Structures are given as C-alpha cells and as structure tokens.
Amino acid sequence: MVDISERARVLLKTLVECHIRDGQPVGSKTLLEEAGLPVSAATIRNVMSDLEDKGYLHSPHTSAGRVPTALGYRLFVDSLLQVKPLDSEAIQRMRAELNPDKSATELVQSASALLSSITAQAGLVTVPRQEAHQLRQVEFLPLSGDRVLVILVINEREVQNRIIHTQRPFTEAQLREAAAMVNQRFAGRPLHLVKETILKEMQEARSRIDNYLQAALDLANQALDQEPDPGDCMVVGESRLLGNATAEELLQLRGLFDAFEKKKDLLHLLERCGRAQGIQIFIGEEAGYKVFGNYSVITAPYNDGDRILGVLGVIGPTRMAYERVIPIVDVTARMLSSALTG
C-alpha cells in the first residue's frame, strides 16, 4: 500500500495532470487553484515537500515548482488514473484502416500509422514473426527487359507483388517451370525455412553445375529477399515527438532517435513485451535503458486467434496523456488481431 494520505494523492494526481497538460513545473499556487481542496498554500507546500522526500516529485533547479518523477508517474498510472473511453470518431477510423480485407503487411503498417496519428506520439509495431508466414504459392511472369513480376501468396490470402531484375532473360515457359519447381519443393513451409533451404541448395546446385535448378533457386531467392527481417519493427511518427518537446527533451531526443535507427534496444524491449499478457507500461528507465529516461513506452500484443504474432505500441514523453493513449493501444491491438484472424 502506498504510504501517502488521500489529500496527498489528490494533490499528486492534480500535479501530474497539470504537468501533462502544460509541460511546466507546477507550483503550490497552481495546485491550490486546480485541486479544489479547502487547504492553505502552506499546507500544499508541506505536502509537496513530503512527496518529494518520498521520491514522487522533484524540483528542477530553475523553478520553484515541481515535476513528477518516474515513481510519481508510476503511482499515477497504477492508482490514480481514470482511463477515458475512445470517442466514436476514433473507433470508426480504426475500423476503416484495420479492414480484414487488407493483407497482413498492410494491416501492420496501418496499425503503426494509426497509433502515431491518433495519439500524436511515435507509433511502433513489430513485424509478425516469420514462423507465422508460410509460402502457399509463387508465380513468375516476364516483363520487358530482364525484369520479372513475382506474385507471392503467403498464408491463406495475403498476396504480394514485386518486381525483380534477373541476370539474363527468361521465357514465359521457363518462368512457369521455375515456379512449378519452387512450389513443389517449398509450398506450405515457413518462409524463414524456405530462405535457409534455398541458400543451401543454391550452393549445392553450383557444385553440380545444375544451371536450371540454379536459375530457379536464384529467382526464388530474389523474390523472398525483400521480406522484412524476422522480429523487425517499424516506427512511425518520430517527428511528432519533436512537435511537443520542451527544450530539455529536444536534447534527449537525439539519443532516442539513434535507438530507433539501431533498433537493438527497442527490439529487446518489445520481445519482453511479447512474452507478457495485455497492456505493458514502461515509464522512463523502467524500460531498462537510459535512453528512455524521459519517455514512456505503452505496448500490447496482437495475435491471429491462435498465437501472438507481435507487439504494437506508442513511445512518447513521460508526460503523455495516459488516460487516452492506453485505451488507444489496447483497442488497436484488439482490432488488428481481429482483422488478422479474418
């Protein structure tokens, strides 16, 4: 049980809400006006001093006001937050964007863009694990020059079209035979295993000087080479973090953007989230990395009805509007899961 009085809880909740709204340290005068408690400014100062001693607040050097610490935000999120229901306009927009008729790739891209747009933070989503992707069928069609149109059917209904450039021209009959060979060998197998097997067989085909097999495998390798790396993630809307940043936050954003680019720490964090159930909230360095010091990460897993495929979420400053962002992440994950389930 948190060792603070009900009055202290009301004042902490008010202070956090004011700081989220204004982005500035909050003084006792503001709290006196906003909290609506029948107490004096001196009493408020005493309560704030006590909360600071307990680690829930701290005083920036340049201001007489106070701001929440990560511990203060954690208490706010766990015990004081009142989550707001989503408005009908946001729900309708989500339903339109997360249409089950879209491919899995399109749905994942739409989800990250939606999260960024609706929350005005950076949206992120991990690409579905490749063990969940199975090759159903491939077709090769000749185009002008040394170009080939590849039609990939993945799982039951996702169709991807892409153009590859070959080292020599192929006739339509040759491409048809190559596709038949690839389908016969690899249809129904997970994509990541198909890639591994193709690379292995390409080496064997070279040693046997089997030009026909080599050409077919090369076509298949190029076709699958454009697939996202397993466990990769997309981050959308980094620029939105700049728009609401304070001068201090602008300096810290450089390190965060560097983490986005390298992705290692971010992927490790999201992998942890994927092993948990439901909404996960990391405030500041709770994420385990110093670069997230003044930022919060809110995530939820998404699935296809049978298994968890990945994680989606939002990254924003610790002073984000949690009462709105949390249900947006939750509903987006549910709608994406429903669309992927079909």
N, C-alpha and C positions, 0 to 999 in steps of 0.2 A: 504494500500500500504506500502511495506517495505521501511523504511526510510534510504536507503543506495544508493550510487551512482552506476552507471553502472560499473565503474572501481572497486569499492569495491565488487560488485557482481562477477566480473571476478576473482578477487583475492581469494574470499571466495570459489568459485567453484574449482579453482585450488588447494587451500589448502586442501579442503575436499578430492579431488581425490588423491592427494599425500599421505594424511594420510591413506586413504583406501588401497592404493597400498603398502605402506611401513610400516605402523603401528607405525610410529615415529612422534614426534613433528616436525612441518615444520617451518624452518627459512626463513628470508627475502631473503637470497642468493638463496635458492632453488626456492622460488616463482619468483624471478627475472628471473631465467633461464627457468622455466616451463611456466609462464604466457604469455611471449612474448609481454609484454606491454612496450612501449617506456617511461619508468619512471625510476627514480633512486631508489637505495636501501633505501635511507632515506624516499622517498615518500611511498614506500611499508611499511616501519616500522610505518609511521604515520597512514596509512590506517588500518593496523593490530591493532594498539593501539585503534583506533576508533571503530573497530568491537568488540574488547574485552570489551570496555566500554559499548557497546550496548548489550553485553551478548551472542554474537555469537561465540566467541572464549575464550579460557583460556590458561594460561601459566603454565605448570607443574613446580614444584619447581626446578626440577633437570635439566631443559633445557631452553635455550634461545628461542626455537621455541614455536609454539602454536598448539593447537589441537581444533577441533570443539566441542562446547557444544551440548546438545540435541537441543537447539534452533537453533544453526547453521546447524545441520543436518536437522532439520525440514524445514528451509528455502531452503536448498539444494534440498531436496526431492520434496517440493511443487513447487519451482520456477525455479531451475537451472538444474534439472536432465534431461538427454536425454536418454530415455529408448532404449535399443538395441533389435532388433528383434532376436528371437531364431534361432539358426542355424538348418539346416535340419537334422543333426545327432541327436540332442536332441529331435526334434519333432518325428522322426521315432522311437526312443527309447520309448518315451511316448506312442505312438500308439500301440507299441508291448506289453508293460506292462499293459496298460489300455484297454485290449481286452474285448469287451462286452460279450464274451462267459464265462468269469470268473464270479464266484459268487460275491455278494456284499461284503462279508467279504474279499475275495481275492483281490478285486479291492481297497478297503480301505487300506489294508496292502501294496499293491503295490504302491499306491499313496504316502504314507509317506516315503517308502524306496526310491522312485524315487526322491522326493524333497530333501532328505538328500544327495543322491548320486550326483545329478546334480548340486546342489548349494554348496556342501561341508559344509553345516551347519546342524543343527538338524532339521529334518522334523517332523511335527506333524499332526495328523488328529483325529477328534472326531468320535467315533463310531456312525453310524446312530441311531437316536432316535428310541426307541423300538416301539413307536406308529406307526412307518412306517414298522414294521415287523409283518407279520401275519402268523399264523400257517396254512398251507394248508393240510399237511398230516404227519403222523408218522407211521413208521413200526418198529417192534421189531423182531430181528432174533437171535436164540440161537447160542452161540459159546461154546467152551469147558469150562468145569468148571462152575462157577457161573457168566459167562460173557454174556452180551447181546449186539449185534450190533444194534445201533439206527440209523435209516435213517430219517432225518428231511427234509421236503420240506417246505421252507419259501417263502412267496410271490408267484410269478408265477413260478420261475425257479431256485431258489437257493436251492441246495441240500447239506446238511451237514451230514457227517457220524461220529459217535463217539461210543466209547465202554464204557459201564457202568458195574459195578460189583454189583450183587444183593446178598441179604442175603440168598436166597435159589434158587435152580434150578427151571427153568420153562420149560415146554414142548413147542414145536412149536405151538401147538393148543392153549395153554394158552396165549402165547405171541400174537398170532393173534387176539384172543378175546379181550385182553387188548388194543391192538392198535385200534381195531374197536370201543371200548368204548370211548377211548380218542378222536378219530376222530369225532365220533358222537357228543360228548359234546363240543369240542373246535375248530374244524376246521373253519377257516375263522375269528377267533378272534385275536386281537393283542396279541403278546407274553407276554407283561408285565401283561396284564389282565389274561391271561391263568395261569401264575405263581401264581398270587394272589388267583385265584379261586381254583387252585389245593391245595394250602396250607390250605385254609379254608375247603375244602371238605375232606382233609385228617383228620382233627380234628373231623369232623362230622362222618366220617366212623369209626374212633376209638371208638367213643361213641356208635355207633350202632353195633360194633363188626362185621362189614361187611368186612371180610377178602379179598374177591375177589376184591371189589372196592378199598380197601386199597392197595392191591398189584399193581393194575393198575395205581393208582394215584402216588404211590411211583416210579414206573418205569418212568412215565411221568415227575415227579419232578426231578429225577436224570438226565433225558435226557436234560431238559431245564436249569439245574443248571450251565451248562458250558457256557451259553450265557454271553457275556460281559455286565457289568452293564450299564444301560441307561445313556447316557451322558459321558461315559468313553472316554478317549483319549489315543492314542498311540504316543509315542515319539521315534523316530528312529535316530540314528547317534549322540548321545550325545558326543561320543568320538571324533567326527570331530571338536567339539569346542575346544578340547584340543590341536589339531594339530597346529592351527593358533593363539593360545592365547599368549599374552605378559605375562611377569612375574606378572604384576598387575592384569591382567584378570584371571590368574590361581587362585589367592587368592579368587576372587569373584565367580568363577565357582562352588565352594563348595555350596554356598547358592543357586545357580541356580539349581544344580543337586538335592538338597534337595527339591526344589519346584517341580521339575519333579516327584520325588518319591511320594510326598504327593498329588500333582495334584490339590489341592483345589483352589489355586490362579489361576493356569493355566486354569482350567475348568471354573472358573468365568469369566476370560478374554475372553475365546473362546465363552462362552454363549453370552456375549455382542456382539462379532463379528457376531454371527449367526443371530442377530436381525438387522444387518445393510446390506446394499447392496454393492456388489462389494468389491474391494481391501480395506483392512484396514491396516494402518501402525502405529505402536506404537513405538516411539523412547525413549529409556530409561524409566524414571519413568512416562512417559505419560500413560504407561500400568496401573498405579495406585498402583504399588507395588515396594518397594525399591529394592527387589532382582533383578529386571530387569534393574537396574540403568545404566549399560553399555551395555545393549543388546537391540536389536530391534526385534519386532515381526511383521511379514507380513502375513496376512491371507486373505482368500477368501472363501465364502460359496459354497457348492456344493449341487445339487438337483437331483431329479428324473424326472424332467419335470413339476411336479405339485407342489412340496413343497420342502423347504430347509430341507435336511437331516442332515447336519453337516457342519463342518468348517475344512479346511486344511490350512497349512502354514509352515513357516520357522522361527526358532529362531537362531539368530546369533549376533555377536558383532555389536555395532552401526556403526563400520567402515566396514560393509559388502558392497559388490558391488550391490547397489540398482538397478542400471540400468539393471542388468542381473537377479537378484533374483525376482524382481516384475513381469516381464512377465512370468517367470517360474511358479510362484504361480498362476497367472491368467490362463495360458494355462492348467496347471494341473487340476485346478478346473473345467474348461470347459470340458476337455476330460473325467474326472471322471463322471461328470454329464451326458455327452453323453452316456458313457458306461452303467451307471445305468438306463438310460432311455431305453436302448436297441435298 
